[in-house]
């Protein structure tokens, strides 16, 4: 997209047309680190600042749900030392930000196959989910050990099992049935998907939920992603006409 640079975003943003659910593929940490001759983990660590800024902007704009792609199923194939570093960073970030999430009325949800996550870290994630479950501000979905294909397979297996047990009738299976068995069952489908890092793909992320989402691709590497990048994506979203498969009038 062509970036819109404007100091007075309030003059441009239509606050009556804010996307309810924004999802972000946070790409470019490794390349950012290489640019300054640092190890990849240095980029992941710096990227935490962009996470905080994106959460702050979401709260400021009144976005209902923010979903962040933190760790994919494919990431388990990375070198063990990088995986360990990422898990440690995830653990420390959750621990450090739990108080802030409570103070800012943020409800945390973690989506993905947590059985693959080390128990010590999984317990911290589950503790944060429990501690914030009654918050009714921003819904923060953190995708950890997540893959959309795996999510759909899991949902289908659960539904098939319920059909066998006569809990669900095969004739009554519809889109809503699928929605109810996804990790994101408590969230609306994605309105706006942002991907940083200059790549033009969705990388097995929320394939069902982004079926009618507007896609926004930015060249900026994730550690350099700031408030104005987020706001530019919102403006880009508002300049589009969402037709949901219908013909434009």
N, C-alpha and C positions, 0 to 999 in steps of 0.2 A: 504494500500500500504506500501511497505518498503521504508522508508525515505532515500533519497540520501543526505548525508551531504557532502558538498563541498564548500570550501571558494571561489573558482574561478568559479562562475557559467558561466561566459562569455566563458569559455573553453568547456562547455557542452551544453549550450542552442543554438539551431539552430534558429537564428533570421529570417530566411526565412520561418519558420514553426510555427509562433505564432498564436494561436487561435484568430479568429476575435471577437468572442463573448464568454465571460466567465460569468457564473452565479454562485452565492455562496449562499448556505443555511447556515446562520450564527448561528450555534447551540452550546449550552453549556454555555450560560451566567449564568443561574440559578445554574447549578452544580458547576461552577467556584466559584460563590459567597458562596455556601454552604461549599466548601472546606476550606474557610478562615473564616467561621462562620459569614458571612455577609448576609444582605437581598438580595433578587434576583436583585433588582434594581441596587445594587452596581456592579453586573456583567454586566448588560446592559450598564451602564455608562462607565465601563472600555472597553467594546467592541467597543466603538466609535473610540478608538485608532487603533484598527485593521481595521476598515472601512477606516480610513485615509491612513493607510499603504497600504491597498489593492488598493486604488485609485492611490496612488503614483507609485506603481509597475506597474499597468496597463498602466499608461502614459509612464513610462520608457520603457516598452516592446513594445509599439505601439499597444496595444489592442484597437480595435475600440469601443466595447461595453462591459460594466460591469453592470450586473444586480444583485442587492442585495435584498435578502428576508428579509425585515425589520419587517413586521407585517402581519400575515396571517389572513384570515377570521376566522379561529378557535381561534385565540388569543383574539377575542372579548368575549370568554367564560371565560377568566381568571378573577381573583378577580378585582373588580373595582379600588382598590387603585393601583394595578400593571398596569392596563390599563392607568389610569391617569398619572402615572409616565412615562410610555413609550411614551405617546403622548406629554408630556412636554419635554422629552428628544429629541424626534423627532423635535419638534418646535424649541428648543434652538439650536440644531445641525445645522438645515437648516439656521437659522438666523446667527449663528456664522461663517458658512462656505461659505456663499453666496459670499463674497468678494474673497475668495480663489478660488471658482469655476470660477468666472469671470476672475481672473488673470491667471488661468491655462487652460482657454479656454474649460471648461467642460460644456456640455449641459445636463441639468437635465430633466428627464422625470419621472413622477410618474405613476405607473401602479396599478390598483386596483379600488375598489368601493369607491371613495372619498366621496360619499354622506353619508357614515357612519362615516366619520371623523369629529370631532367637527369643526364648521365653522371657528373659529379663527385660528386653525392649518391648515385647508384646504386652507384658504386664504394665509397663509405664503408659503405653498407649491406651490400654483398657481402663486404667485408673483415670486418665485425663478425660476419657469419654464419660465415665461415671460422674466425675466431678463437675462436668459441664452440661450434663444431660437436661437439666431444668432451665438452662439459659434459652432465651427466645429471641436473641438478636441475630447476628450473622450465622448462618449454617456453614461451617467450614469442613468440607470433605477433603481428607488427605488420602490420596491414592497410593497405597503402599503394597508392594508385591501384587500389583494389579495388572490384569490383561483383559481386554474386552471380550475376546473370544472365549477365554476361560470363564469369564463371568456368565456369558450366555449359556455355555455348556452346563455350568453349575445350576443355573436357573431351570434349564430344560430337564435336567435329571430330577430336581426337586419336584417339578410339576408332574413328570411321568410317575414318580413314586406316589404322589397324591392321587393321581388318576387310578393307579392300581389299588389303592386303599379306599377308593370311592369317596375321597374327600373333595375332589374336583371332577366334574363331568367333562369328558373330552369335547363335547359339543359347545361347552361354555368357555373354552379357552379363546382369549382374544388378546389384543395389545395390552390391556390393563392387567391381565393375568401375568404376562411377562414382566411388566413394570413392577408388580408387587413382589416379584421374586429376584429382583436385581439388588445389588449392594446399595443402589441409590433410590430404593423404593420410597424413601421419605422426602425425596427432592423432585422438583419438576424437571422436565427435560431441559437440556442446555440451550440457551438463547444465543450465546456468543462464545466461540472457542478462539482463544489467542494462542499462537505458537511463536516463540522467540527463536533466534538462532539462524534464521534465513532458510530453513528447510520447509518444503511444501508437502507435508504428509501428516497423517493423524496418529501413526505409530500404535495401532491397537489400543486406542484410548476412547472409551465411552462410545463405541460404535453405534449402539442402539440409541443412546441418549442424544447424540448430535445429529440425528437424521434430518432435522430442519434447522439446525443452528447456522448462524452466519459465521464464516471462517475469516480470521484476521491473522495474517502472517507478517511478522516483523523481522528485520535483519538484526536488530539489536540482540546481543548475547545476554543471557539471563542476568548475570551479575550487574549489568549496566541498565537493566530495566527499571525505569523510574515512574513516578506518578504521571508525568506527561505522556509517557508511552501508553499507559493504561487509558488515560483520558482520550488520547488519539484513537484508540481502538473503540471506545464508546462512541465518539463522534462518527467514525467510519460506520459503525453499526446503525446509528441513527440516520445516516444518509442513504441507507438501503431500504428497499421495499420488500417486506417479508410476505411471500405469497403462499407458502405451504402447499405448493403443487398446483395452485389455482392460476388462471390466466389473469394478468394484470388488467385492471379495468381501464 
